[in-house]
Amino acid sequence: MSNHSASTVDAIEALHGDRHLLERSGTAERVAAILRQRITEGAFLPGTRLSEPPISAALGVSRNTLREAFQLLAHERLAVHELNRGVFVRELTADDICDLYAVRRLVECGALRRADELVDVDLAGVELAVADGLSAAEAEEWRAMGMASIRFHQAVADLAASERVSSTMRQVLAETRLFFVLAGNTRAFFEPYLARHQRILRHLERGRFDVAEQALDRYLRDAEKQLLLAYRRRRS
């Protein structure tokens, strides 16, 4: 059995543990939320076929409900339907990396400019994400550090105090998680960015939102270059 197939079997088994989440609500939205979480955690790798029979059986939902959930994931660009083949976790391209990071710079840097205009800004979410990243680094749990990094960027977007900005960021970050398979959840990839998180937080705590924005822009451009390099190496 290939590593890809073994990973899919493990992911299906994990869905059995999610079944209790649907006891009161088996809606397509809730099913999509579970699958989205599993995809962004890396349980279902990019290119993996999302087979209806085992997933519907694992979650105890109808095929129709599952198909509706697949449609929601496709709308979010996390899954793709291929004619006569089925539904697959989306595999991102170099163009996707460039486009997503262009959007991230617009949203995250724009959120800091918006936050600078507000009377009161709560940095608790950013502080917690940085603390979680430090704890994960100390424990050498690089996957957990990756999740802390995602929470950091979501918290930065949340500083705009706009549900539309926050919602956009959640979707963009879900797609961004698909790239982490390129990095392999390694120390070499994540640890250098932790120091940048801390510097950005210090700028924010001092009210230097413009400096924090400049640091974040450089951060995102460097991350984009690193992922493009990892992508090209993987394709060669």
FENDA-V251642 format. One record per residue. N is the residue number from 1. PHI is phi as a letter, one per 30 degrees, with the letter a starting at -180 (* if undefined). OMEGA is omega in degrees with one decimal (none if undefined). D_LAST is the distance of its C-alpha to the last C-alpha in whole Angstrom. Layout:
N,PHI,OMEGA,D_LAST  N,PHI,OMEGA,D_LAST
This chain:
1,*,-179.4,24  2,d,177.1,21  3,d,179.5,20  4,d,-179.2,19  5,d,179.0,23  6,d,178.6,24  7,d,179.6,23  8,d,177.8,25  9,d,178.3,28  10,d,-179.9,28  11,d,177.6,28  12,d,178.3,31  13,e,-179.8,33  14,d,-180.0,33  15,d,176.6,34  16,e,178.9,37  17,d,178.4,38  18,d,-172.3,37  19,e,-178.3,40  20,d,179.5,43  21,d,-177.3,41  22,c,-175.6,42  23,d,-179.1,46  24,c,-177.7,47  25,b,179.5,45  26,c,-176.0,43  27,d,178.9,42  28,d,-179.9,39  29,d,-179.0,38  30,d,177.1,38  31,d,178.8,36  32,d,179.6,33  33,d,178.9,34  34,d,-179.6,33  35,d,177.5,30  36,e,179.8,29  37,d,-179.3,30  38,d,178.5,28  39,d,-176.0,25  40,d,173.6,25  41,d,179.4,26  42,j,178.3,22  43,d,173.7,25  44,c,-175.9,23  45,d,174.4,19  46,e,-178.1,17  47,j,-179.9,17  48,d,175.6,20  49,d,177.7,23  50,c,-174.1,27  51,d,-175.9,29  52,d,-173.0,33  53,e,-177.9,35  54,d,-179.4,34  55,d,179.1,33  56,d,178.4,37  57,d,-178.7,38  58,d,-177.2,37  59,c,179.5,38  60,i,179.8,41  61,b,-179.0,41  62,d,177.2,41  63,d,-179.0,38  64,d,178.3,40  65,d,-180.0,39  66,d,179.6,36  67,d,175.5,35  68,d,178.1,36  69,d,177.6,34  70,d,179.4,31  71,d,178.2,32  72,d,178.9,33  73,d,177.3,29  74,d,177.9,28  75,d,179.2,30  76,d,177.7,28  77,i,175.5,25  78,c,-179.8,24  79,b,178.9,24  80,b,177.7,24  81,c,178.0,26  82,c,-175.5,25  83,e,178.3,28  84,i,178.8,29  85,b,179.2,26  86,k,-177.3,27  87,c,-176.9,26  88,b,170.2,23  89,d,-172.1,22  90,d,172.6,20  91,c,-175.7,16  92,d,-178.0,15  93,c,175.7,13  94,d,177.5,13  95,d,177.0,16  96,d,179.5,18  97,e,-179.8,17  98,d,-178.1,19  99,d,-179.2,22  100,d,-179.8,22  101,d,171.8,23  102,d,178.2,25  103,d,-179.4,27  104,d,178.0,27  105,d,178.3,28  106,d,-174.8,31  107,d,-174.0,32  108,d,178.8,32  109,d,176.1,33  110,d,178.3,36  111,d,178.9,37  112,d,176.5,38  113,d,177.8,40  114,d,-179.2,42  115,d,-179.7,42  116,d,179.8,44  117,d,-175.4,46  118,d,179.9,47  119,d,-176.1,51  120,b,180.0,49  121,b,-179.0,46  122,c,-177.4,45  123,c,-173.9,42  124,e,-179.0,43  125,d,178.4,39  126,d,179.8,37  127,d,-179.4,39  128,d,179.7,39  129,d,177.7,35  130,d,178.9,35  131,d,178.1,37  132,d,178.8,35  133,d,178.2,32  134,d,178.9,34  135,d,179.5,35  136,d,179.4,32  137,d,179.5,31  138,d,179.8,34  139,d,-177.4,33  140,h,176.5,30  141,c,-169.9,29  142,d,174.8,26  143,d,177.8,25  144,d,177.0,29  145,d,177.1,28  146,d,178.4,25  147,d,177.2,28  148,d,177.5,30  149,d,176.7,28  150,d,179.8,28  151,d,177.2,32  152,d,-177.1,32  153,d,175.3,30  154,d,179.9,33  155,d,176.4,36  156,d,178.5,35  157,d,-178.7,35  158,d,179.3,38  159,d,178.2,40  160,d,-179.7,40  161,h,179.6,43  162,b,-180.0,42  163,d,178.7,41  164,d,177.1,39  165,d,-179.0,37  166,d,179.9,36  167,d,177.3,35  168,e,-178.4,33  169,d,178.6,31  170,e,-179.8,31  171,d,180.0,29  172,d,-179.7,27  173,d,175.3,26  174,d,176.1,26  175,d,-179.9,23  176,e,-179.9,22  177,e,179.0,22  178,d,179.3,19  179,d,-171.9,17  180,d,174.7,18  181,d,177.2,16  182,d,-178.0,13  183,d,178.3,15  184,i,-179.7,17  185,h,-175.4,20  186,c,176.0,20  187,d,-177.0,23  188,e,-178.2,21  189,d,-169.3,20  190,d,-170.1,23  191,d,179.9,26  192,e,-178.5,26  193,d,179.5,26  194,d,177.8,29  195,d,177.9,31  196,d,175.2,30  197,e,-178.3,32  198,d,179.7,35  199,d,178.9,35  200,d,178.1,35  201,d,179.5,38  202,d,177.3,40  203,d,-179.6,40  204,d,-179.9,41  205,d,178.9,43  206,d,179.5,45  207,i,-179.2,45  208,c,-175.0,42  209,d,179.6,40  210,d,178.5,39  211,d,177.0,38  212,d,179.2,36  213,d,179.0,35  214,d,178.9,33  215,d,179.7,32  216,d,178.3,30  217,d,178.2,29  218,d,178.6,27  219,e,-175.8,26  220,d,178.1,24  221,d,178.1,23  222,d,178.8,21  223,d,178.0,20  224,d,179.7,18  225,d,-178.4,17  226,d,-180.0,16  227,d,176.8,14  228,d,177.5,12  229,d,178.9,11  230,d,179.6,10  231,d,-177.8,9  232,d,176.7,6  233,d,-179.0,5  234,d,-177.6,6  235,d,-176.0,4  236,d,none,0
